[in-house]
Amino acid sequence: MSEKNLYQRISAVMSEISKISKDTSVGFGKNTYKAVSHDHVAKNIQPLLVRHGIVAIPSQEDSLIEQYEVEGKNGKSLRYETTAIVVVDFINIDKPEEKHSVKVKAHGFDSQDKSPGKAFSMAVKYALLKTFMIASGDEEEARQAQPAAPKQQVKMATDSQKTTLQNLIGMEAYNTKRVLYEQQMTAQQASIWIQAAIDKKSQAKESADNEQRSKDKESA
């Protein structure tokens, strides 16, 4: 058991690592730049946390998911943007009452369902980098911001559509993707999924009717 307090342990980690090299490319075309990934940061810092008796526990305090259309080379497409507030607690394993908490707000973008995970990982990455004052070569302050594409309002699914979908697929199936259905489903997607569920039920009924007719013929 070490007698070092939490801040002495954090200082010990700082003494062993001062820079993490970039390992990935971010963006597209002219907007591509080199960056350091969450996994690369975690891989470099995790052994030092273990050695010096520090546990890092991240938790999400709040999040907001927005959906909008963007114009690209292949036409319009949906983009999901998650804004997450994440708290990372650094705890002294020998004295768990010693805790230092870092709160970070981060954004994640994706065309499917990965924006929440991206936002969470981004927040944890920067909590680790900034807590231990690790240079990565990322010059966020100097990087020129690119003008964002104008957001276009997308009509979200109505309560009536959500209820219809629940009734068609069942509450158990609905709950497995509740976040998607409740927060991210557009009215257009809802119409498509409702029709698909109706078709599936119709096909199942037709199949059952055919099977019953076959049984009736056999018993006749």
C-alpha positions in Angstrom: 0.0 0.0 0.0 1.4 3.3 -1.1 1.2 6.4 1.2 1.0 8.8 -1.7 -2.1 10.8 -2.0 -4.1 11.1 -5.2 -2.3 14.2 -6.5 1.1 12.7 -5.9 0.0 9.7 -7.9 -1.2 11.9 -10.7 2.1 13.7 -10.7 3.9 10.4 -10.9 2.0 9.5 -14.0 2.9 12.9 -15.5 6.6 12.2 -14.9 6.4 9.1 -17.0 4.5 10.4 -20.0 4.5 13.8 -21.6 3.5 13.2 -25.2 1.4 10.8 -27.2 1.9 10.7 -31.0 -0.9 10.9 -33.5 -2.1 7.6 -34.8 -5.1 8.3 -37.0 -6.6 10.6 -39.7 -9.8 12.5 -39.2 -12.1 14.2 -41.7 -12.4 13.9 -45.5 -10.6 15.5 -48.5 -9.1 18.9 -47.8 -10.4 18.8 -44.2 -8.4 15.7 -43.3 -5.9 16.1 -40.4 -3.9 13.8 -38.1 -5.1 13.2 -34.6 -4.7 10.9 -31.6 -7.5 8.4 -31.0 -9.2 7.4 -27.8 -7.9 3.9 -28.0 -4.3 5.1 -28.5 -4.5 7.4 -25.4 -6.1 4.7 -23.3 -3.5 2.1 -24.3 -0.6 4.5 -23.3 -2.1 5.7 -20.0 -3.8 2.6 -18.7 -0.6 0.8 -17.6 0.6 3.9 -15.7 -2.7 4.2 -13.9 -2.4 0.6 -12.8 1.3 1.1 -11.7 0.5 4.2 -9.6 -2.8 3.0 -8.1 -5.3 5.2 -9.9 -8.7 4.1 -11.1 -10.4 6.2 -13.8 -14.2 5.7 -14.0 -16.1 7.6 -16.7 -19.9 8.2 -16.5 -22.3 10.1 -18.7 -24.1 12.9 -16.9 -26.2 14.1 -19.8 -26.6 13.8 -23.6 -28.6 15.3 -26.5 -29.1 13.6 -29.9 -30.0 15.8 -32.9 -30.8 14.6 -36.4 -30.6 16.6 -39.6 -30.0 16.4 -43.3 -26.7 17.3 -45.0 -26.0 17.8 -48.7 -23.1 15.7 -50.1 -21.7 14.5 -53.4 -24.4 11.8 -53.5 -27.3 14.0 -52.5 -28.9 14.4 -49.1 -28.2 12.1 -46.2 -29.0 12.0 -42.5 -26.5 12.9 -39.9 -26.7 12.3 -36.1 -25.0 14.7 -33.7 -24.6 13.8 -30.0 -23.6 16.3 -27.4 -22.5 14.5 -24.3 -21.4 15.7 -20.8 -19.1 13.1 -19.3 -17.6 13.0 -15.8 -14.4 11.0 -15.3 -13.5 10.2 -11.7 -9.9 9.6 -10.8 -9.7 7.6 -7.6 -6.9 6.6 -5.2 -7.3 2.8 -4.9 -5.7 2.8 -1.5 -8.0 5.6 -0.2 -11.2 5.5 -2.3 -12.5 8.6 -0.6 -9.8 10.6 -2.4 -11.3 11.5 -5.8 -10.7 14.1 -8.4 -13.5 14.6 -11.0 -13.2 16.1 -14.5 -16.3 17.1 -16.4 -16.0 17.3 -20.2 -18.5 18.3 -22.9 -17.9 16.6 -26.3 -19.6 16.1 -29.6 -19.9 13.1 -31.8 -21.1 12.9 -35.4 -22.2 9.8 -37.4 -24.5 8.9 -40.3 -25.9 5.9 -38.4 -26.0 5.1 -34.7 -22.4 5.6 -33.5 -22.5 9.3 -32.5 -23.3 8.7 -28.8 -20.2 6.4 -28.5 -18.0 8.8 -30.4 -19.0 11.7 -28.1 -18.4 9.6 -25.0 -15.0 8.4 -26.3 -14.0 12.0 -27.3 -14.8 13.2 -23.8 -12.9 10.5 -22.0 -9.9 11.0 -24.3 -9.6 14.7 -23.5 -10.2 14.2 -19.8 -7.2 11.9 -19.8 -5.0 14.2 -21.9 -5.8 17.3 -20.0 -5.7 15.8 -16.5 -2.1 14.5 -17.1 -1.1 17.4 -19.3 -0.1 15.2 -22.2 0.8 16.8 -25.5 -0.6 15.2 -28.6 0.3 17.8 -31.2 -3.4 18.6 -31.8 -3.7 22.4 -32.2 -7.4 22.8 -31.7 -6.9 26.5 -31.0 -5.1 27.1 -34.3 -7.1 24.9 -36.6 -9.4 26.9 -38.8 -13.0 26.0 -38.3 -14.8 24.9 -41.4 -18.2 26.5 -42.1 -20.9 24.0 -41.1 -23.4 22.9 -43.6 -26.8 24.5 -42.8 -29.0 22.2 -40.8 -32.3 21.3 -42.4 -35.2 20.4 -40.2 -36.3 16.8 -40.4 -39.8 15.8 -39.4 -39.6 13.3 -36.5 -41.9 10.4 -35.9 -45.2 11.3 -34.3 -46.5 9.7 -31.1 -49.2 8.1 -33.2 -46.6 6.4 -35.4 -44.6 5.3 -32.4 -47.8 3.7 -30.9 -48.7 2.0 -34.1 -45.2 0.5 -34.4 -45.3 -0.7 -30.8 -48.6 -2.4 -31.4 -47.3 -4.1 -34.6 -43.9 -5.4 -33.4 -44.7 -5.8 -29.7 -43.4 -3.9 -26.7 -40.5 -6.3 -26.1 -39.1 -5.8 -29.6 -39.8 -2.1 -29.4 -37.8 -1.8 -26.1 -34.7 -3.3 -27.6 -34.3 -0.2 -29.8 -36.3 2.3 -27.7 -33.6 5.0 -27.9 -33.7 4.8 -31.7 -37.5 4.7 -31.9 -38.1 7.5 -29.3 -35.2 9.9 -30.1 -33.9 9.3 -33.6 -36.7 7.9 -35.8 -38.0 10.3 -38.5 -41.5 10.3 -39.7 -40.3 8.8 -43.0 -38.5 6.0 -41.3 -41.5 5.3 -39.1 -43.7 4.9 -42.2 -41.3 2.5 -43.8 -40.9 0.4 -40.6 -44.7 0.4 -40.0 -45.3 -0.9 -43.5 -42.6 -3.5 -43.2 -44.2 -4.7 -39.9 -47.6 -4.9 -41.6 -46.2 -6.9 -44.5 -44.4 -9.2 -42.1 -47.7 -9.9 -40.2 -49.5 -10.4 -43.5 -47.0 -12.9 -44.7 -47.0 -14.7 -41.4 -50.9 -15.0 -41.6 -50.8 -16.1 -45.2 -48.2 -18.8 -44.3 -50.3 -20.0 -41.3 -53.5 -20.1 -43.5 -51.7 -22.2 -46.1 -50.4 -24.5 -43.5 -53.9 -24.9 -42.0 -55.4 -25.6 -45.4 -52.8 -28.3 -46.0 -53.6 -29.9 -42.7 -57.4 -29.8 -43.5 -56.7 -31.5 -46.9 -54.7 -34.3 -45.2 -57.4 -34.9 -42.6 -60.3 -34.9 -45.1 
